[in-house]
Amino acid sequence: PDPQPHHPMAARSWDDDEAQPLLFLLRALTCVLVPWTVALGCWLRNPGARDVARAFPEQTAAGERVRHCRTTAMAAKRAAEKARLRSRSRHCGVGFCLRGCCLILLWMWLAFIAKQWLDARAKNILYEGFDPRAVLGVGQNAGDVELNRAFRREALKYHPDKTSEPGAAEKFLLAKKALDSLTDPESIENFKRYGNPDGPQFVQLYAISSFIKDKEASRRQGKMAYQKVMFRAADLQVYAAAVAFCILVILCLPLLSLAFEEHAESGRSSLAPGTEELLLQGLENLTAAVAARDLILESTGKNKGRCRKRHKSSDEIWNLLAEYAGTAAGSRESALLFAHCHRCQQLLDENLTAEMHTQLESWCRAAQATAELAAENAAPGALLATVEFHRCLVQALDPAAVQELLQVPHLQNQDVETLPSRSKGLLHFLELSPKQRQAALPRLAAQAAVLADIEEFVATVPRLELTSPTVTGD
């Protein structure tokens, strides 16, 4: 008797229908690639936005508005740093290129899967309600001779070389599949299981052999042979995606946990080995900002590690600063700190200025670490001295003789000396009118940008007023 399919096409399952695993894989990849591509597009449209927001926040963690210095020099420096953070070339490194290539390959794979799914779906539509006897127009008891005669009749009617009728090629192909479904053993088995003579698409993995002996191949080759492992193409791709996902989770899960874990910023984490011990030993002697300066210079100087090539010696730097230096020559680090605190960077060349900025970051980190150590060891005197020295670093003030008027932008010692005696205090200087301040600063009176910076400082500097002092005690 002629074989009949034991299930209709409408009742296909995952194992019977190749389109179902392909559709699952298509949806899974789409859920991954679309957000990834959108995120990449948003980053390309506005690169470095998160870095800029982190470096120059508009609000503090408590919700208070942050006021950035709007002097000409600081505004230009801030704009340059924002441009650097937003630069695409800064982020387009090896990792970015690898992620981009991975994204492109995944999109190519997605397009290939979509094509396979469309082909599988077209096959399902073609064989929907497929009845080979009805296609050939024969009865249930038709033999091989009658089946071949019916196929030749359909071939003469619908062969592409015989007619140009629309859809003739599909009808000819369907007639050929109908004949195979009734005569070819493999097509008969596929028609029984899958409802079509083609069956699912398989890929043979020659590198992997099963443990089942292949007697026919062993007899033909004259040696022991084993059956090859066969996979359906759709299932093979699902397995590959599952393995890739597991590898990605194993590799990225620790990184994700570190990324979402909150860490408090600490200056001690960036110190060179041995620096923390030197700072801890010198806490007892920290009573003033000058002592904090000497301790930090000593600790960072002993643990410099590998540094850039030095173009000038310490004596040569002190010779450059001779007209400003009021103390004896010292180490290279003390010379650079002197140049920063006395605002005479214009005497340094480009290499020394870059080295001074690098050292300044190191000193600020060391001051922060010293303050943390003083707080942990209950040393309030050392804490206050370190905070005062850190303020001198930030505001470019001399720790040995802090002049509060030097906090005003562009002011130097000679400018402070020319001020009237009544306005040598910062509060008196702030109370002057713009014309009075301009008259009191003859060296800067002709520089409109400098005067604008000074007026911006006067307008934004915080003012505190003590209204009701109260003393309490435990």
Salt bridges, closest charged atoms under 4 A:
ASP2 OD2 - ARG133 NH2 1.54
ASP17 OD2 - ARG12 NE 3.52
ASP51 OD1 - ARG54 NH1 3.12
ASP51 OD2 - ARG90 NH1 3.19
ASP51 OD2 - HIS91 NE2 3.86
GLU81 OE2 - ARG84 NH2 2.66
ASP119 OD2 - LYS115 NZ 3.25
GLU128 OE1 - ARG12 NH1 3.98
ASP161 OD2 - HIS159 ND1 3.69
ASP180 OD1 - LYS176 NZ 2.95
ASP198 OD1 - LYS177 NZ 2.82
GLU216 OE1 - ARG219 NH1 2.95
GLU216 OE2 - ARG220 NH1 3.99
ASP235 OD1 - ARG232 NH2 3.01
GLU261 OE1 - HIS263 NE2 3.78
GLU276 OE2 - ARG268 NH2 2.82
ASP294 OD1 - ARG293 NE 3.19
GLU298 OE2 - LYS302 NZ 3.23
GLU333 OE2 - ARG310 NH2 3.53
GLU355 OE2 - ARG332 NE 2.78
GLU376 OE2 - ARG268 NH1 2.53
GLU388 OE2 - ARG391 NH2 2.77
ASP398 OD2 - HIS342 NE2 3.31
ASP415 OD2 - ARG443 NH2 2.61
ASP453 OD2 - HIS410 NE2 2.88
GLU455 OE1 - ARG437 NH2 2.88
GLU456 OE2 - ARG70 NE 2.78
